[in-house]
Amino acid sequence: MVKKILAQTYLWILLLLLYSPIAIIIIYSFTEAKVLGNWTGFSTKLYSSLFAPSTHHSLMKALLNTISIAMIAATVATLLGSITAIGIFNLKSRSRKAIGFVNSIPILNGDIITGISLFLLFVSLGVSQGYTTVVLAHITFCTPYVVLSVLPRLKQMNPNIYEAALDLGATPLQALRKVIIPEIRPGMISGFMLALTLSIDDFAVTVFTIGNQGLETLSTYIYADARKGGLTPELRPLSTIIFIVVLALLIVINRRAGKAKK
């Protein structure tokens, strides 16, 4: 009984530490105070100011850049990661373990090492840094996560289904499209969501590959804003909106996955 109470207490403390900062941001997004922690009364002025066309043009531009980069990177990483996972799954046991180990290296590596490595690669190749290099960099570090999301679905799949489809006259491409992809779709969706979140959240890799052409993402904008001595108040409603959208997507995906299992 005591162990159960201690375990539940530990769990609630952990959840409190994880979500209390988010709750604070959400609460103070409904006040006009420029300084976080200073409540001046309930107001939605920051939300209206965030979407006002005449203000915070650089913030909205950084947000659009972040979303477009994340969508492109997540889509390409999902395609590459899914194909790679299928290839790894069909290798022999020893080769599968070796490639799986290589795939884990970018995940275990520090972001700053990945950022510096890609920076040196682009410089050595003479590639002008900007939007394209950021997208390529995000695809690079997102793909291994998709591979790890799809591989478990392949291991759970009945291998005889693919062979049966071929025996019944389906081409390998048709079997891939009608048998394998439906089986691994939940893993692909999870990998896409993970890649999307990682891309939006990334700073270390982005700052090394963004160049000096004036391109800004949300993470680099917040970093530059913080160095000036404070954060733009409109970042609070923006963070709230991003959190709610991601939470809603996760709820929808989990409910659909639950219905599919039933």
N, C-alpha and C positions, 0 to 999 in steps of 0.2 A: 504493500500500500504506500509506504514511504517512498519507495523507488519510483512508483507511478506518479506521485505528486511532484517529486523532484524533476522527473523527466518532462512533465507538463509545464512546470515552472520554467525550466530551461528553454523549452520550445517557445513559450510566450515571450520570454526576455529576448530571445534571438529574433523573433518576428518583430518585436518592438524596435529593436536596434536597426533592423533592415528597413522598416516601413515608416518609422517616425519622421526621418528627414523628408520623405516624399509627402507625408501628410502635412508637414509644416509648409512646404512649398505650395501645396494646394490651398491651404488656409489663407496664406498671405498673398495669394494671387487675387483674392477678392478684397483687396484694400489698395488705396492710392499711395501708400507710403513708399518712398524711394528706397528706404533702408529695410532690409529683411529683419523682422522682429519688432518693428514699430507699427502697431495697429492703430489706424486712424479712422476706423469705421468701415462698414461693409460698402463695397463699391465694385462695379464691373468696368470701371474706366480703363483699367489696364488691358482688358480684353478688346474693348473698342479701339483703344489706341494701337494695339498690336496689328489690327487689320485696317487701320486708317491708311489710305493710299499715299498720303503726303508725309508720313513719318516712318522712321526706322526702315528705310529702303534697303540699307546694307544688311540688316538682320533678316528680312524676308528673302533677300537674294541669297544669303548664306543658307537659309533653310531650304530654298528650292534647289540649290546646288547639292545639299546634303541628301535630299530625297531622291533626286535624279541619279546621283552617283550610287546610292544604296540600292535603288531598284535595278539599275543596269548590272551592278556587281552581283547582287543576290540572284538575279535571273541567270546570268552566265555561269556563276559558281554552282548553281543548282544543276544546270545541264551538264557541266564538266564533272562535277562531283558524282552525279548519278551514273554517268557513263564509266567513270573511273571505278566506282564501287562495284559495278557489274563486272568490269574487267578483273579487279582484284579477287572477287568472289570466285571466279572461274579459273584462277591460277592453282597450281599445286600448293600443298600445305606449306612447304618451306618458303617458296616464293611469295605466298600470301602474307606470311609473317614478316618477311623482309620488307615488302612494299608497305605493309601496315605500319611498321616501325618508322620508315622514311616519311610516311604521311603524318605521323604523330610529332615529328620534329618541329615543324612550324607552329604547332599548337603549344608545345612545351617551351618553345623559344620565347624570349622576351620581345615585346612589340618594338622596343627601341632597336634591337638587333635586326629585326626584319626591316624596319624603316631605313636604317643605315645601309643595309645590304642592297635594298632596292634603289636607294639613292645613288650608291656607287655604281650599280648596274646601269642605270639610266645615263649617268654622267659618262661612263666608259663607252657606251653605245652612241653617245652624242644626241640623245633624245631630249628635246625641249620639254621641260617639266611644266605641267599644267593639268587641265581637266583629264586628259587621256591617261597620263601617268598615274593619277590618283585612282581612276577606275581600274586600271591594270593592277595596281598595288592591292586594292581592295578585293579584286577577284582572286589574287594570289593567296591572301591569308584567309579568305572565306571558304575556299574550295575544300580544304582538309576537314573542316567542320561538317560540310555536307556529306562527305564520304563517310564519316563516322555516324551520321544520322541515317544513312541509307543502308549501310552494311548489316545492321541488325535485322532489318526487314527482309533482306535477302536470305539471311540464315534461318529465319522463321518460315520462309516460303517452301512449299513442297516442290522439290526439284523435278518430280515426275510430271508436273503440269506442263512445263515448257517442252519436255520431250513428247508428251502426248499431243500437244498442239502441232509439233513438227510432223508426227506420224499421221495426223489427220489432214495433212496437206498445206498447212500454213507455212509461209516463208519465214526465215529467221527474223525479218523486219516486222512482219505481221505478228509473230509470236511475242516479240519484244513489246510491240505497241498494245496488244490485246491481253497479254498474260503477265509479263514481268512488270510493266509500268503500273497497272492497277494494283499489283501486290505491294509495290514499294512507294506508292503515292503518299501514304501518311509520312514516311520518312523523308520524302522529297519536300513535302510541305513544312515539316519541322526544320529541315535543313535550310529552306528558303527563309523562314522566319528568323532562325538563328543568324544566318548570314546578313539579313536586313538589319537586325539589331546591332550586330557587331560593326557593320559599316557605318551606321548612324553614330554609334558610340565612339568610334576610333578617333584618336588624336595623334598618337606617336608616329604611326606609319604615314598618316596624312601630312603632318607638318614637315616630314623629310621629302615628300614627293610632290608637294603642291607648287613648288617653284615660287617665282617672284613676279608673276604676271597679274597679281591683284585678285586671284581666285581665293574665295573664302568658303569654308564649310562652317557648320554650327559650332563644332568643337574648337576650331581655330578662332572663330569670332569671339566665343566666350573667353578663351585664353587671352586674346588681345584686350578684351574689355576688362578682364580682371586685372591686368597689368596697369591699366589706367587708374586704378584705385577703387573700383566698384563695378557691380554688374547692372546692366540695363534692367529696370524693373519689369519690362515686358517679357523678359526671359522666364519669369515665374508662370504667367498664364500659358506661355508656349510650352514649357516643360510639363505643365498639367495636361494640356491637350495631347501631347505626344504619349504621355503615360496612359491616359484613358483610351486612346486609339489602339495602342499595343495591347492593353488589357482586354479590350473588346474583341480584338482579333483572336487572342489566345482562347477566350471563352467560347467563341464561335467554332474555332478549330477543334477544341476539346469536346464540345457537344456533338459535332459532326462525327468525330472519331468514335465517340461512345455509341452513337446511333448505328454507325457502320458495324461495330462489333456485335451489337444486338441483332 
